[in-house]
Every structure is written in C-alpha cells, then in structure tokens.
Amino acid sequence: MEGFLRGKYKMKGVKNGWEQTPRVRYAVLDIEGGDILNLPATQFPLQDVKYTKYYLDGKLRTLTPSSPTQEVKVMYDTETDPATASFIARFDRKMVMVGYLKVHLWVEAEGADHMDLFILAQKLDVHGNPLSEFLVPNQGAMMHDLTERGGPVLRYKGPNGRLRISARHFDC
C-alpha cells in the first residue's frame, strides 16, 4: 500500500509529485502564536532529538531532570474540585519539545477497586495561567460564541493520556 501511495501517481492516475514528498512532515505548535508547519524529516522519531527524563519531585511538586533523593507520597482528595496532583517544570531558555510524551507512574487507589488516570502536559504563561489554542478557525459570530462560551473539544491544551488502571497489567 505504501508503494502505491508514494508511487508516481496518486489516486485517479494524476501525476502530482507525491513521490517527492518527505516521508515525515511535522509541526511545532506554539500556543503563543509562532507555529512552524510542514517541517520535513527523514524519520520519526527525529534523528537529532535529545531524550530527557524528568522525575516527579513529590516534595517540591516539580519535574526535575535529576531523580529525587527521597520517596514522597503525593495524594489528593477525589471529592474536591479540582481533584488533581500537579507538577511544574520551569525552563530558563526557549525549549522545543517534539515526540512522544511517556509517563511511568506507580499509583494506588486507597479504598477503591479501580482508578481512572488522566495525564495532561500543559504550557503555562509566565504568570502560571494555562495556555490553549483553538482547533478551528475562530471566524464569524457563531464560531466566536461557540469557542468563547464552551466548546472544550475545540480547544487544544496540550498532549494528554487516559488509562483505566484496572485494565493495566502489573510490572512486578
């Protein structure tokens, strides 16, 4: 199938130069408005990516490139709003993050049979306010009303993941 799609012709037998298209194209999305689109690459994950592990520091509630010296339990009350545990990483220079977000956690649902885990990596402004971007052009009065007064599915806040813990196998 790949050979057909990357061959001399795209569907309907029309020559369109598809074979010259880079195997990988990606975008660097900047929620503050500086998106860079259609960047070509020969492979994904990208060759020049430097993978960096960040560790949760439960005591300081931060993400840090070095492993914390002591183990700390982080708990939150599921009956409160918001029922979350948040960690912050601050960067002293401009940072471009491309690739997959992976999270390894050891969790326990005390007093419950199951748990749903939601992970969101979100960019904050210098004042700590969450940034987001609309997924659709925000043009016209009707679209403005929809995106300003709700429509969370139309708003991108950052990469996220969800997992029903009871459906996960044990790593023991």
N, CA, C and O of each residue as an XYZ file, in Angstrom:
688
protein
N       0.826     -1.192      0.000
C       0.000      0.000      0.000
C       0.868      1.253      0.000
O       0.576      2.218     -0.706
N       1.960      1.233      0.812
C       2.822      2.409      0.878
C       3.426      2.707     -0.486
O       3.492      3.865     -0.900
N       3.871      1.660     -1.190
C       4.442      1.848     -2.512
C       3.446      2.517     -3.457
O       3.817      3.378     -4.256
N       2.182      2.116     -3.360
C       1.154      2.717     -4.203
C       0.961      4.183     -3.857
O       0.866      5.023     -4.752
N       0.903      4.497     -2.581
C       0.670      5.881     -2.179
C       1.869      6.767     -2.489
O       1.701      7.946     -2.799
N       3.080      6.215     -2.410
C       4.278      7.014     -2.661
C       4.771      6.862     -4.094
O       5.815      7.410     -4.449
N       4.038      6.128     -4.916
C       4.446      5.901     -6.303
C       4.308      7.158     -7.149
O       4.132      8.260     -6.630
N       4.389      6.971     -8.456
C       4.358      8.102     -9.371
C       2.988      8.763     -9.446
O       2.880      9.929     -9.826
N       1.956      8.036     -9.090
C       0.606      8.556     -9.236
C      -0.111      8.523     -7.894
O       0.070      7.601     -7.100
N      -0.901      9.512     -7.663
C      -1.818      9.448     -6.545
C      -3.127      8.949     -7.125
O      -3.202      8.743     -8.336
N      -4.112      8.754     -6.360
C      -5.387      8.229     -6.832
C      -5.849      8.956     -8.090
O      -5.499     10.114     -8.317
N      -6.616      8.280     -8.880
C      -7.164      8.760    -10.149
C      -6.096      8.891    -11.226
O      -6.367      9.464    -12.281
N      -4.881      8.371    -10.991
C      -3.856      8.387    -12.005
C      -3.295      9.752    -12.336
O      -2.742      9.942    -13.420
N      -3.423     10.705    -11.435
C      -2.952     12.069    -11.680
C      -1.526     12.207    -11.159
O      -1.262     11.929     -9.989
N      -0.595     12.640    -12.030
C       0.767     12.907    -11.587
C       0.761     14.197    -10.781
O       0.315     15.241    -11.257
N       1.262     14.112     -9.554
C       1.224     15.302     -8.692
C       2.510     15.509     -7.894
O       2.544     16.374     -7.018
N       3.561     14.751     -8.166
C       4.812     14.932     -7.455
C       4.824     14.327     -6.066
O       5.705     14.639     -5.265
N       3.865     13.468     -5.767
C       3.766     12.883     -4.424
C       5.048     12.158     -4.018
O       5.402     12.140     -2.839
N       5.756     11.551     -5.006
C       6.976     10.815     -4.669
C       8.083     11.727     -4.143
O       9.035     11.242     -3.531
N       7.978     13.036     -4.369
C       8.957     13.998     -3.846
C       8.621     14.431     -2.409
O       9.417     15.115     -1.766
N       7.476     14.045     -1.923
C       7.043     14.453     -0.583
C       7.924     13.786      0.476
O       8.143     12.576      0.406
N       8.430     14.536      1.445
C       9.228     13.919      2.521
C       8.427     12.839      3.250
O       7.215     12.963      3.427
N       9.121     11.784      3.668
C       8.440     10.678      4.363
C       7.768     11.151      5.649
O       6.728     10.621      6.039
N       8.352     12.138      6.300
C       7.797     12.657      7.551
C       7.688     14.168      7.437
O       8.622     14.837      6.994
N       6.564     14.690      7.831
C       6.387     16.133      7.980
C       5.775     16.353      9.354
O       4.862     15.628      9.750
N       6.264     17.335     10.077
C       5.737     17.592     11.410
C       5.571     19.090     11.616
O       6.044     19.900     10.819
N       4.903     19.435     12.681
C       4.660     20.836     13.020
C       5.076     21.071     14.461
O       4.897     20.209     15.321
N       5.629     22.243     14.711
C       5.925     22.675     16.073
C       4.870     23.724     16.397
O       4.889     24.833     15.861
N       3.948     23.354     17.285
C       2.852     24.243     17.631
C       3.241     25.112     18.814
O       3.693     24.615     19.846
N       3.062     26.391     18.655
C       3.362     27.353     19.706
C       2.048     28.003     20.106
O       1.473     28.776     19.339
N       1.582     27.696     21.282
C       0.289     28.205     21.730
C       0.282     29.729     21.805
O      -0.780     30.351     21.825
N       1.466     30.324     21.844
C       1.528     31.782     21.860
C       1.553     32.371     20.453
O       1.692     33.585     20.304
N       1.421     31.532     19.406
C       1.227     32.052     18.061
C       2.335     31.853     17.066
O       2.172     32.278     15.922
N       3.452     31.240     17.405
C       4.553     31.092     16.463
C       4.650     29.708     15.848
O       5.742     29.145     15.786
N       3.531     29.138     15.386
C       3.536     27.795     14.808
C       4.491     27.708     13.615
O       4.594     28.642     12.819
N       5.182     26.580     13.506
C       6.026     26.283     12.348
C       5.474     24.986     11.753
O       5.517     23.939     12.398
N       4.957     25.055     10.531
C       4.250     23.931      9.937
C       5.061     23.284      8.820
O       5.947     23.907      8.235
N       4.741     22.021      8.533
C       5.304     21.258      7.419
C       6.827     21.208      7.423
O       7.459     21.441      6.393
N       7.411     20.911      8.560
C       8.853     20.726      8.645
C       9.187     19.327      8.128
O       8.622     18.348      8.616
N      10.093     19.208      7.152
C      10.408     17.883      6.607
C      11.410     17.133      7.490
O      12.250     17.742      8.152
N      11.304     15.807      7.485
C      12.258     14.956      8.206
C      12.353     13.629      7.473
O      11.444     13.253      6.733
N      13.444     12.929      7.681
C      13.628     11.634      7.025
C      13.067     10.481      7.845
O      12.830      9.398      7.311
N      12.848     10.710      9.165
C      12.333      9.640     10.020
C      11.643     10.235     11.241
O      11.826     11.406     11.574
N      10.839      9.391     11.903
C      10.242      9.769     13.180
C      10.342      8.561     14.084
O       9.981      7.462     13.661
N      10.814      8.712     15.305
C      11.241      9.952     15.948
C      12.411     10.594     15.199
O      13.180      9.922     14.511
N      12.517     11.886     15.353
C      13.525     12.662     14.651
C      14.934     12.241     15.070
O      15.155     11.823     16.206
N      15.889     12.357     14.135
C      17.268     11.926     14.402
C      17.941     12.742     15.494
O      18.623     12.176     16.349
N      17.768     14.048     15.486
C      18.527     14.907     16.394
C      17.804     15.227     17.696
O      18.142     16.198     18.372
N      16.812     14.415     18.048
C      16.091     14.637     19.298
C      16.952     14.154     20.466
O      17.523     13.064     20.422
N      17.033     14.967     21.490
C      17.733     14.568     22.710
C      16.668     14.208     23.743
O      15.942     15.075     24.231
N      16.585     12.933     24.065
C      15.595     12.484     25.038
C      16.048     12.848     26.441
O      17.187     12.584     26.825
N      15.161     13.447     27.192
C      15.471     13.853     28.554
C      14.401     13.308     29.489
O      13.209     13.530     29.274
N      14.823     12.600     30.517
C      13.885     12.112     31.528
C      13.671     13.206     32.558
O      14.607     13.896     32.962
N      12.434     13.349     32.968
C      12.104     14.237     34.076
C      11.438     13.394     35.145
O      10.638     12.507     34.848
N      11.776     13.679     36.387
C      11.256     12.922     37.519
C      10.301     13.797     38.323
O      10.509     15.002     38.464
N       9.264     13.176     38.841
C       8.333     13.889     39.708
C       8.967     14.046     41.075
O       9.384     13.065     41.690
N       9.037     15.253     41.541
C       9.512     15.516     42.899
C       8.272     15.839     43.726
O       7.747     16.951     43.675
N       7.808     14.839     44.495
C       6.578     14.993     45.263
C       6.667     16.031     46.359
O       5.659     16.632     46.730
N       7.864     16.249     46.883
C       8.040     17.224     47.957
C       7.899     18.652     47.438
O       7.225     19.474     48.059
N       8.540     18.954     46.287
C       8.504     20.301     45.719
C       7.414     20.481     44.653
O       7.177     21.593     44.183
N       6.750     19.367     44.274
C       5.731     19.378     43.221
C       6.290     19.942     41.916
O       5.664     20.780     41.267
N       7.471     19.469     41.548
C       8.120     19.909     40.322
C       8.520     18.699     39.485
O       8.500     17.563     39.959
N       8.876     18.960     38.255
C       9.519     17.983     37.384
C      10.979     18.392     37.316
O      11.286     19.560     37.077
N      11.870     17.454     37.522
C      13.283     17.777     37.556
C      14.079     16.735     36.772
O      13.699     15.564     36.768
N      15.168     17.122     36.109
C      15.961     16.152     35.354
C      16.770     15.193     36.229
O      17.322     14.217     35.719
N      16.849     15.450     37.524
C      17.563     14.519     38.404
C      16.562     13.825     39.331
O      15.563     14.409     39.751
N      16.860     12.579     39.630
C      15.982     11.778     40.469
C      15.951     12.335     41.893
O      17.003     12.639     42.455
N      14.755     12.473     42.487
C      14.680     12.970     43.870
C      15.405     12.027     44.828
O      15.504     10.825     44.579
N      15.903     12.584     45.914
C      16.687     11.797     46.865
C      15.813     10.962     47.799
O      16.279      9.961     48.343
N      14.544     11.361     47.994
C      13.685     10.577     48.871
C      12.311     10.373     48.243
O      11.818     11.207     47.484
N      11.716      9.247     48.583
C      10.392      8.910     48.074
C       9.339      9.660     48.875
O       9.394      9.703     50.104
N       8.377     10.254     48.168
C       7.310     11.014     48.820
C       5.978     10.610     48.201
O       5.860     10.513     46.980
N       4.984     10.377     49.036
C       3.634     10.099     48.553
C       2.956     11.400     48.181
O       3.028     12.376     48.928
N       2.302     11.424     47.040
C       1.502     12.575     46.637
C       0.060     12.106     46.590
O      -0.280     11.175     45.860
N      -0.785     12.759     47.376
C      -2.188     12.371     47.452
C      -3.062     13.585     47.207
O      -2.636     14.725     47.389
N      -4.293     13.322     46.793
C      -5.276     14.399     46.655
C      -6.654     13.840     46.975
O      -6.898     12.639     46.857
N      -7.535     14.720     47.378
C      -8.896     14.352     47.735
C      -9.748     14.299     46.471
O      -9.911     15.310     45.788
N     -10.289     13.133     46.161
C     -11.086     12.969     44.946
C     -12.425     13.685     45.015
O     -13.091     13.840     43.991
N     -12.831     14.120     46.188
C     -14.117     14.805     46.347
C     -13.990     16.320     46.173
O     -15.002     17.021     46.184
N     -12.781     16.833     46.014
C     -12.603     18.277     45.868
C     -12.506     18.657     44.399
O     -12.301     17.801     43.538
N     -12.650     19.929     44.123
C     -12.530     20.431     42.765
C     -11.451     21.494     42.721
O     -11.619     22.510     43.395
N     -10.384     21.354     42.005
C     -10.090     20.198     41.153
C      -9.402     19.088     41.937
O      -8.598     19.350     42.831
N      -9.726     17.857     41.594
C      -9.101     16.697     42.224
C      -7.878     16.338     41.388
O      -7.958     15.483     40.505
N      -6.756     16.982     41.659
C      -5.567     16.795     40.839
C      -4.301     16.796     41.684
O      -4.289     17.239     42.833
N      -3.257     16.292     41.083
C      -1.895     16.443     41.602
C      -1.098     17.045     40.454
O      -0.987     16.430     39.393
N      -0.550     18.222     40.644
C       0.156     18.938     39.580
C       1.636     19.071     39.886
O       2.043     19.184     41.043
N       2.428     19.056     38.833
C       3.869     19.218     38.925
C       4.292     20.221     37.861
O       3.750     20.213     36.756
N       5.243     21.077     38.175
C       5.656     22.145     37.261
C       7.139     22.010     36.927
O       7.965     21.737     37.798
N       7.460     22.207     35.648
C       8.860     22.297     35.200
C       9.047     23.679     34.602
O       8.270     24.101     33.746
N      10.067     24.376     35.047
C      10.388     25.701     34.508
C      11.677     25.589     33.701
O      12.620     24.906     34.100
N      11.699     26.268     32.566
C      12.870     26.240     31.690
C      13.447     27.637     31.614
O      12.705     28.613     31.498
N      14.768     27.743     31.678
C      15.418     29.048     31.655
C      15.740     29.526     30.238
O      16.281     30.616     30.053
N      15.403     28.707     29.240
C      15.599     29.107     27.844
C      14.466     28.520     27.014
O      13.709     27.669     27.480
N      14.366     28.993     25.771
C      13.321     28.502     24.883
C      13.531     27.016     24.639
O      14.651     26.567     24.395
N      12.454     26.267     24.708
C      12.530     24.817     24.597
C      11.533     24.359     23.540
O      10.375     24.776     23.554
N      11.978     23.505     22.625
C      11.093     22.891     21.645
C      10.999     21.423     21.999
O      12.016     20.736     22.098
N       9.790     20.941     22.190
C       9.582     19.538     22.528
C       8.860     18.869     21.374
O       7.752     19.261     21.007
N       9.501     17.850     20.804
C       8.944     17.122     19.680
C       9.016     15.642     20.015
O      10.046     15.158     20.485
N       7.945     14.933     19.781
C       7.965     13.492     20.005
C       6.888     13.067     20.978
O       5.922     13.786     21.233
N       7.086     11.891     21.506
C       6.086     11.294     22.376
C       6.304     11.686     23.831
O       7.435     11.849     24.287
N       5.216     11.831     24.535
C       5.251     12.024     25.972
C       5.022     10.653     26.604
O       4.017      9.999     26.324
N       5.936     10.226     27.440
C       5.806      8.941     28.137
C       5.801      9.220     29.626
O       6.551     10.066     30.113
N       4.956      8.507     30.341
C       4.863      8.678     31.785
C       4.874      7.304     32.434
O       4.097      6.425     32.061
N       5.756      7.125     33.406
C       5.807      5.898     34.203
C       5.442      6.288     35.630
O       6.156      7.056     36.274
N       4.332      5.756     36.117
C       3.854      6.084     37.463
C       3.577      4.815     38.247
O       3.242      3.779     37.673
N       3.719      4.902     39.556
C       3.302      3.855     40.470
C       2.182      4.468     41.297
O       2.405      5.384     42.089
N       0.982      3.952     41.102
C      -0.195      4.551     41.744
C      -0.954      3.512     42.558
O      -0.830      2.306     42.343
N      -1.742      4.019     43.498
C      -2.591      3.178     44.330
C      -3.877      3.938     44.609
O      -3.857      5.125     44.935
N      -4.991      3.238     44.478
C      -6.292      3.830     44.795
C      -6.724      3.287     46.156
O      -7.393      2.257     46.245
N      -6.333      3.990     47.201
C      -6.652      3.524     48.551
C      -8.157      3.539     48.764
O      -8.817      4.557     48.556
N      -8.688      2.399     49.182
C     -10.112      2.296     49.468
C     -10.990      2.184     48.231
O     -12.201      2.379     48.331
N     -10.428      1.879     47.077
C     -11.225      1.752     45.848
C     -10.753      0.543     45.052
O      -9.622      0.082     45.209
N     -11.631      0.040     44.199
C     -11.306     -1.114     43.369
C     -10.669     -0.735     42.039
O      -9.995     -1.554     41.414
N     -10.880      0.493     41.609
C     -10.316      0.904     40.324
C     -10.032      2.406     40.349
O     -10.414      3.119     41.276
N      -9.357      2.853     39.307
C      -8.991      4.261     39.214
C      -8.860      4.615     37.736
O      -8.393      3.802     36.938
N      -9.268      5.813     37.379
C      -9.014      6.356     36.061
C      -7.933      7.413     36.210
O      -8.037      8.315     37.041
N      -6.899      7.291     35.398
C      -5.765      8.203     35.472
C      -5.765      9.078     34.219
O      -5.835      8.568     33.101
N      -5.688     10.383     34.407
C      -5.644     11.348     33.309
C      -4.348     12.137     33.443
O      -4.045     12.658     34.517
N      -3.594     12.227     32.373
C      -2.331     12.968     32.354
C      -2.455     14.072     31.312
O      -2.909     13.827     30.195
N      -2.056     15.276     31.674
C      -2.069     16.412     30.745
C      -0.774     17.184     30.914
O      -0.434     17.603     32.020
N      -0.053     17.371     29.823
C       1.129     18.236     29.823
C       0.683     19.554     29.211
O       0.270     19.600     28.052
N       0.766     20.607     29.979
C       0.210     21.886     29.549
C       1.221     23.001     29.719
O       1.975     23.031     30.692
N       1.230     23.921     28.757
C       2.119     25.076     28.817
C       1.429     26.196     29.593
O       0.250     26.479     29.385
N       2.182     26.822     30.482
C       1.670     27.943     31.263
C       2.406     29.207     30.845
O       3.552     29.147     30.398
N       1.746     30.350     30.989
C       2.447     31.605     30.719
C       3.311     31.969     31.926
O       3.337     31.226     32.907
N       4.011     33.091     31.869
C       4.930     33.467     32.953
C       4.220     33.687     34.278
O       4.857     33.663     35.331
N       2.904     33.902     34.242
C       2.128     34.123     35.466
C       1.469     32.842     35.978
O       0.775     32.862     36.994
N       1.688     31.718     35.266
C       1.108     30.447     35.692
C      -0.274     30.172     35.132
O      -0.915     29.206     35.546
N      -0.752     30.985     34.208
C      -2.061     30.765     33.590
C      -1.942     29.761     32.451
O      -1.038     29.874     31.623
N      -2.850     28.769     32.393
C      -2.794     27.772     31.320
C      -3.042     28.417     29.955
O      -3.906     29.283     29.816
N      -2.273     27.984     28.948
C      -2.451     28.450     27.584
C      -3.184     27.375     26.792
O      -3.051     26.185     27.078
N      -3.952     27.795     25.803
C      -4.646     26.843     24.935
C      -4.774     27.457     23.551
O      -4.536     28.648     23.350
N      -5.158     26.608     22.601
C      -5.290     27.046     21.224
C      -6.563     26.443     20.646
O      -6.898     25.297     20.943
N      -7.275     27.211     19.821
C      -8.470     26.694     19.176
C      -8.078     25.795     18.022
O      -7.138     26.096     17.286
N      -8.794     24.693     17.859
C      -8.508     23.746     16.798
C      -9.188     24.111     15.491
O      -8.907     23.512     14.453
N     -10.072     25.081     15.533
C     -10.782     25.514     14.328
C     -10.584     27.011     14.176
O     -10.400     27.712     15.172
N     -10.619     27.511     12.955
C     -10.529     28.966     12.806
C     -11.676     29.643     13.549
O     -12.837     29.261     13.398
N     -11.347     30.641     14.344
C     -12.348     31.332     15.151
C     -12.849     32.562     14.389
O     -12.556     33.699     14.759
N     -13.609     32.312     13.317
C     -14.105     33.402     12.489
C     -15.627     33.409     12.513
O     -16.259     32.353     12.532
N     -16.191     34.560     12.513
C     -17.639     34.697     12.490
C     -18.225     34.688     13.884
O     -17.649     34.127     14.817
N     -19.392     35.326     14.011
C     -20.032     35.477     15.316
C     -20.425     34.136     15.934
O     -20.244     33.941     17.136
N     -20.960     33.207     15.135
C     -21.407     31.929     15.676
C     -20.223     31.128     16.221
O     -20.304     30.573     17.316
N     -19.132     31.065     15.466
C     -17.953     30.324     15.927
C     -17.343     31.004     17.147
O     -16.873     30.324     18.059
N     -17.342     32.319     17.178
C     -16.829     33.049     18.336
C     -17.643     32.691     19.576
O     -17.066     32.439     20.634
N     -18.962     32.664     19.469
C     -19.807     32.290     20.598
C     -19.522     30.871     21.065
O     -19.436     30.614     22.266
N     -19.376     29.953     20.124
C     -19.133     28.555     20.472
C     -17.799     28.384     21.196
O     -17.738     27.687     22.209
N     -16.737     29.002     20.700
C     -15.420     28.792     21.290
C     -15.197     29.605     22.559
O     -14.447     29.173     23.434
N     -15.818     30.750     22.681
C     -15.637     31.571     23.879
C     -16.529     31.118     25.030
O     -16.195     31.342     26.194
N     -17.646     30.491     24.725
C     -18.604     30.102     25.768
C     -18.682     28.595     25.923
O     -19.763     28.057     26.163
N     -17.592     27.923     25.796
C     -17.602     26.469     25.948
C     -16.774     25.827     24.878
O     -15.686     26.296     24.544
N     -17.291     24.755     24.345
C     -16.597     24.045     23.284
C     -15.215     23.551     23.668
O     -14.271     23.791     22.915
N     -15.034     22.854     24.833
C     -13.697     22.419     25.218
C     -13.078     21.435     24.230
O     -11.854     21.320     24.169
N     -13.904     20.717     23.449
C     -13.327     19.790     22.477
C     -12.663     20.535     21.331
O     -11.888     19.947     20.577
N     -12.956     21.813     21.193
C     -12.357     22.612     20.136
C     -11.083     23.315     20.597
O     -10.440     24.013     19.813
N     -10.724     23.136     21.842
C      -9.590     23.841     22.425
C      -8.480     22.840     22.754
O      -8.708     21.879     23.490
N      -7.270     23.067     22.205
C      -6.131     22.191     22.470
C      -5.352     22.763     23.643
O      -4.907     23.910     23.605
N      -5.188     21.950     24.692
C      -4.471     22.399     25.885
C      -3.089     21.768     25.985
O      -2.235     22.269     26.717
N      -2.858     20.693     25.273
C      -1.573     20.010     25.314
C      -1.772     18.514     25.185
O      -2.907     18.036     25.205
N      -0.671     17.758     25.052
C      -0.795     16.307     24.918
C      -1.376     15.699     26.190
O      -1.077     16.139     27.300
N      -2.215     14.674     26.004
C      -2.844     14.056     27.166
C      -2.975     12.564     26.956
O      -2.867     12.060     25.838
N      -3.208     11.876     28.046
C      -3.426     10.441     28.009
C      -4.393     10.031     29.098
O      -4.526     10.706     30.120
N      -5.067      8.916     28.867
C      -6.051      8.406     29.833
C      -5.869      6.906     29.962
O      -5.567      6.213     28.991
N      -6.060      6.420     31.181
C      -5.917      4.989     31.399
C      -6.807      4.555     32.548
O      -6.788      5.170     33.615
N      -7.588      3.500     32.342
C      -8.312      2.844     33.430
C      -7.311      1.905     34.070
O      -6.892      0.922     33.458
N      -6.927      2.203     35.298
C      -5.848      1.484     35.964
C      -6.154      0.002     36.089
O      -5.243     -0.817     35.973
N      -7.402     -0.367     36.321
C      -7.749     -1.777     36.487
C      -7.554     -2.559     35.176
O      -7.539     -3.790     35.204
N      -7.405     -1.878     34.034
C      -7.186     -2.549     32.758
C      -5.699     -2.669     32.435
O      -5.351     -3.226     31.394
N      -4.821     -2.172     33.281
C      -3.372     -2.181     33.052
C      -2.753     -3.400     33.698
O      -3.158     -3.786     34.795
N      -1.772     -4.023     33.039
C      -1.083     -5.169     33.638
C      -0.044     -4.680     34.646
O       0.413     -3.539     34.573
N       0.315     -5.529     35.561
C       1.287     -5.192     36.596
C       2.710     -5.341     36.058
O       2.981     -6.241     35.262
N       3.613     -4.470     36.485
C       5.013     -4.526     36.071
C       5.874     -5.304     37.067
O       7.095     -5.329     36.917
N       5.281     -5.936     38.070
C       6.054     -6.625     39.121
C       6.858     -7.775     38.578
O       7.557     -8.450     39.334
